[in-house]
Structures are given as structure tokens and as C-alpha cells.
Amino acid sequence: MKLRTKEEQKFVFEMIGDDEKVSVKGKISGDAIIPKHDDLKMKAIIALLNSIDQKNFIEHEQMSLFQKYVEEIEETIQALKEHDGFQQGIKE
């Protein structure tokens, strides 16, 4: 099943931190051909990753934070590749 439409698709997201407060939220929009806008989400992830500059972490002596996020991204991608139903209870 493909989602083909001329309408701009929108997806709103938020991430809850360990303190149970919203730590990041946003909205993405653009063309999507996959149900639930998963292709649009992937394009947004790539765009965000391409906007990160490791130099900023170095200059602010936060390389451990940079490494922590890189490891979390790598682990999330690995889990995504291993499971067809990633959002159906696979995450901790």
C-alpha cells in the first residue's frame, strides 16, 4: 500500500526525558509515499544529522555527550533494522 497524495503531509512528535518532561518536540512536513509518513521521518532524520557539527561539542568540551548521542543513534538504527515492528513494544 502506497500513500500518494499531492497534499503536504505533517507529523508532530515529542520525546519524553527521564524526568518525564518533554525534552524535545517538533513538526515535520513534506511529501510522503509511505503510510504513517515513515519516509518523511527518515528524510527529517537525515536532514537533522547533516546539520550537526561535531566542532560545537569539541569547543564546549562536551565530547562525552556527543559520543553518548552517537551511540544511542547507532543502537536505535540497529534495532530498527532488526525488527519489523519497532514501535510495537520492542523499545525498552
C-alpha positions in Angstrom: 0.0 0.0 0.0 1.5 3.3 -1.0 0.3 6.7 0.1 0.3 9.0 -2.9 -1.1 12.4 -2.5 -0.4 16.0 -3.6 -1.2 17.2 -0.1 1.7 18.2 2.2 2.0 15.6 5.0 2.7 16.6 8.5 3.9 14.6 11.5 4.2 16.0 15.1 6.5 14.3 17.6 7.8 14.7 21.1 10.4 12.9 23.2 9.9 12.5 26.9 13.0 12.6 29.0 13.9 10.6 32.1 12.4 13.3 34.2 9.1 12.6 32.4 9.1 16.1 30.9 9.1 16.9 27.2 12.8 17.2 26.2 12.3 17.9 22.5 9.3 18.3 20.2 8.8 19.3 16.7 6.8 19.0 13.5 8.0 17.9 10.1 6.2 18.3 6.8 6.8 17.3 3.2 5.9 14.7 0.6 5.4 11.2 1.8 4.7 8.0 -0.1 4.7 5.5 2.8 1.8 5.1 5.3 2.4 6.8 8.7 4.9 9.1 6.9 7.8 6.9 7.7 9.7 8.0 4.6 9.2 11.6 5.6 10.5 10.9 9.1 13.6 9.3 7.6 14.3 12.3 5.4 13.9 14.6 8.5 16.4 12.4 10.5 18.9 12.7 7.7 18.4 16.5 7.5 18.9 16.9 11.2 22.0 14.7 11.3 23.5 16.7 8.4 23.0 19.9 10.5 25.1 18.7 13.5 28.7 20.0 13.8 31.0 17.9 16.0 33.1 21.0 16.3 30.5 22.6 18.6 30.8 19.7 21.0 34.6 19.9 21.0 34.6 23.7 21.6 32.3 23.3 24.6 34.2 20.3 25.9 31.2 18.0 25.5 32.6 15.2 23.5 31.3 12.6 26.0 27.8 13.9 25.3 28.5 13.7 21.5 29.6 10.1 21.9 26.6 9.3 24.0 24.2 10.6 21.4 26.1 8.9 18.5 25.9 5.5 20.4 22.2 6.0 21.1 21.6 6.8 17.4 23.6 3.7 16.3 21.8 1.4 18.7 18.4 2.8 17.6 19.3 2.2 13.9 20.4 -1.3 14.7 17.2 -2.1 16.5 15.2 -0.6 13.7 16.9 -2.8 11.1 16.4 -5.9 13.2 12.7 -5.6 14.0 9.8 -5.2 11.6 7.5 -3.8 14.3 10.0 -1.5 16.1 7.3 0.7 17.7 5.2 -2.2 18.9 6.9 -2.9 22.2 10.5 -3.6 21.1 11.9 -0.4 22.7 12.7 -0.5 26.4 
